[in-house]
Amino acid sequence: MKKLLLYALCVFALCCGSAFAQSTGSSEKSSEKTSNTGSETTGIYTPFFVGGVLGFGSGTGVGTERGLGLQQIEPMAGIWFPHLAFFRAGYGFYDFTGETDGGEKTEIEHVNLDVEVGVHIFGDIYVVGNFSRVKELSDVGDVTWNEWGAGVGSIVTIFSKTMLFAEIGYRNVLDHYDPFLDKNISGNRIQMNVGFVAYIY
């Protein structure tokens, strides 16, 4: 129940941020003729944003039987210069049920800290590199590992200060101990992110 409330709170906060950005943009349109800067056409005065992302893909780590599916729900914030470059950081979370080789099921709490840097290479299309610090906690055992990755994505601008984005990337999962398999594992995985960005001002 606590996790459900946390998810709802994060979604509510992200929606409020987007609504605030849009209302600010609307009020600024009435006075845009008083300025001759580039913000007159975009409505963006600073590159700071808030947003959120859903990560889908294959799982490597504790509970490798997860297969394909939702990997994380991640609120994020950062700096994004449209059609130039961005830096973003987010704290993702997602709980799921894992099963040991003996058939024992247990709840696993998955959290990850992501840091990502991207550069636009052609208009809305960009390349992105990322580092993730992942932690999974369960009654069977706790484990932490690092992931490095790279990918490609694209944005779609909606309204004056909100963008949707989609990206797909390759993640290298570094060696770590898996208490479910009772051995050290490492590997690679694919992840697709779908999210939105709302500029603060």
C-alpha positions in Angstrom: 0.0 0.0 0.0 2.9 2.4 0.8 4.5 1.8 -2.6 1.2 2.4 -4.3 0.8 5.8 -2.5 4.4 6.7 -3.4 3.8 5.9 -7.1 0.6 8.0 -7.0 2.5 10.9 -5.3 5.2 10.9 -7.9 2.8 10.9 -10.8 0.8 13.8 -9.1 4.0 15.8 -8.6 5.1 15.4 -12.2 1.6 16.3 -13.5 1.6 19.4 -11.3 5.1 20.4 -12.7 3.9 20.0 -16.2 0.7 22.0 -15.6 2.7 24.8 -13.9 5.1 25.0 -16.8 2.2 25.3 -19.3 0.3 27.9 -17.3 3.5 30.0 -17.0 4.0 29.7 -20.7 0.4 30.9 -21.4 0.8 34.0 -19.2 4.1 34.9 -20.9 2.5 34.8 -24.4 0.6 38.1 -23.6 3.9 39.9 -23.0 6.2 38.2 -25.5 6.3 41.3 -27.8 8.2 43.2 -25.1 11.3 41.0 -25.7 13.4 40.4 -28.8 15.2 37.3 -27.4 15.0 33.7 -28.6 12.7 32.8 -25.8 10.0 34.8 -27.6 9.4 31.9 -30.0 10.1 28.9 -27.7 8.7 30.2 -24.4 11.7 28.6 -22.6 13.7 31.0 -20.4 15.9 28.6 -18.6 17.0 25.0 -19.6 16.0 23.5 -16.2 13.3 20.8 -16.3 11.4 18.2 -14.3 10.0 15.0 -15.8 9.5 11.3 -15.6 10.3 8.1 -17.5 9.1 4.5 -17.7 11.8 2.0 -18.5 11.0 -1.2 -20.3 13.4 -4.0 -21.3 15.2 -7.2 -20.2 16.4 -7.7 -16.7 19.8 -8.9 -15.6 20.6 -9.2 -11.9 18.7 -10.5 -8.9 15.7 -12.4 -10.2 16.9 -12.9 -13.8 13.7 -14.7 -14.5 11.9 -11.4 -14.8 12.4 -11.4 -18.6 11.0 -8.6 -20.6 8.8 -5.9 -19.0 8.7 -2.8 -16.9 12.0 -2.2 -15.2 11.6 1.2 -13.5 9.4 4.2 -12.8 11.7 7.2 -12.6 11.1 10.9 -11.7 14.0 13.0 -12.9 15.3 16.5 -13.3 18.2 18.2 -15.1 19.2 20.7 -17.8 18.1 20.3 -21.5 19.1 22.7 -24.2 16.7 22.0 -27.1 18.4 20.5 -30.1 21.8 20.8 -28.5 22.5 18.7 -25.4 21.2 17.6 -22.0 22.1 16.3 -18.6 19.6 14.6 -16.4 19.5 12.6 -13.2 16.7 10.4 -11.8 15.8 8.0 -9.0 14.0 5.0 -10.3 12.1 2.4 -8.4 10.0 -0.7 -9.1 9.1 -3.7 -6.8 8.4 -7.2 -8.2 8.2 -10.8 -7.0 11.2 -13.0 -7.6 11.5 -16.8 -7.3 14.5 -18.9 -6.3 15.6 -22.2 -7.8 13.7 -23.9 -5.0 10.4 -22.3 -6.0 10.4 -19.8 -3.0 8.8 -16.5 -3.9 9.8 -13.2 -2.3 9.2 -9.5 -2.8 12.2 -7.6 -4.3 12.6 -3.8 -3.9 14.4 -2.4 -6.9 15.9 1.1 -6.9 18.4 2.8 -9.2 20.1 6.1 -9.5 20.6 7.2 -13.1 22.9 9.9 -14.5 22.7 10.5 -18.3 24.3 12.9 -20.8 23.0 13.3 -24.3 24.0 15.3 -27.4 21.6 16.0 -30.3 23.2 14.9 -33.6 20.4 15.8 -36.1 17.5 18.0 -35.0 15.3 16.0 -32.6 17.5 12.9 -32.7 20.1 12.5 -30.0 22.6 10.0 -28.6 22.8 9.4 -24.9 25.3 7.7 -22.5 24.3 6.7 -19.0 25.6 5.3 -15.7 23.3 3.5 -13.2 23.8 2.4 -9.7 21.3 -0.3 -9.0 20.2 -1.9 -5.7 17.8 -4.7 -5.1 16.7 -5.7 -1.6 14.9 -8.9 -0.5 14.7 -11.5 2.2 16.9 -13.7 0.2 19.7 -11.2 0.1 20.7 -7.6 -0.9 22.8 -6.7 -3.9 24.2 -3.6 -5.6 25.8 -3.3 -9.0 26.7 -0.7 -11.7 25.5 -0.4 -15.3 27.0 1.5 -18.2 25.2 2.1 -21.4 24.6 4.0 -24.6 21.6 4.6 -26.8 19.7 6.8 -29.3 16.5 8.7 -28.9 14.2 11.4 -30.2 12.0 14.1 -28.9 8.6 15.5 -29.9 7.7 19.0 -28.7 4.2 19.6 -27.5 2.8 22.9 -26.2 5.5 25.5 -25.6 7.4 23.9 -22.7 6.8 20.2 -22.8 8.5 17.4 -24.7 7.9 13.7 -25.0 10.8 11.5 -25.7 11.5 7.9 -26.6 14.9 6.1 -26.6 16.4 2.7 -26.8 19.8 1.7 -25.4 22.2 -1.1 -24.7 23.3 -1.6 -21.0 26.4 -3.4 -19.8 25.7 -5.0 -16.4 28.9 -5.3 -14.4 29.7 -8.5 -12.4 27.8 -8.9 -9.1 26.5 -11.7 -6.9 23.0 -13.0 -7.4 21.6 -14.5 -4.2 18.8 -16.2 -6.2 21.2 -18.1 -8.5 23.9 -18.3 -5.7 26.7 -17.1 -8.1 28.3 -14.1 -9.6 26.7 -12.9 -12.9 27.2 -10.2 -15.5 25.8 -9.5 -18.8 24.0 -7.2 -21.2 20.5 -6.0 -21.6 18.3 -3.7 -23.8 16.1 -1.0 -22.3 13.6 1.3 -23.9 12.6 4.6 -22.2 9.4 6.6 -22.7 9.0 9.8 -20.9 8.3 13.5 -20.8 10.1 16.8 -19.9 8.5 20.0 -18.6 10.5 23.1 -18.4 10.3 25.0 -15.1 10.5 28.5 -16.6 
